């Protein structure tokens, strides 16, 4: 189970430590190890994904925009995903945490300044 924020209470700022001692699922370790924490970034979109190929084929030629362009954006935040890299075997694990507007990876855990993951 992960730490969750109780409904109605939203943390203004989430601080994550640069290193975290947690379980490593790698075949070499299989025990608690020190992990380096970074923020997961969105990968580059592939031009050869089926949806993109279909969209480009439909857009080609005359006729303007063929599919609806999404305008009704409701969310103001994105879910934060932490990338945990084992320092001994380099195995990577992704740990999704809650939504927040402000997210920081700090040197050490701060006391009483919002939950740290």
Secondary structure, 3 states (H helix, E strand, C coil): CCCCCCCCCCCCEEEEECEEEEECCCCCCCCEEEEEEEECCCCCCCCCCHHHHHHHHHHCCCCCCCCCCCCCCCCCCEEEEEEEEECCCCCEEEEEEEEECEEEEECCCCCCCCCEC
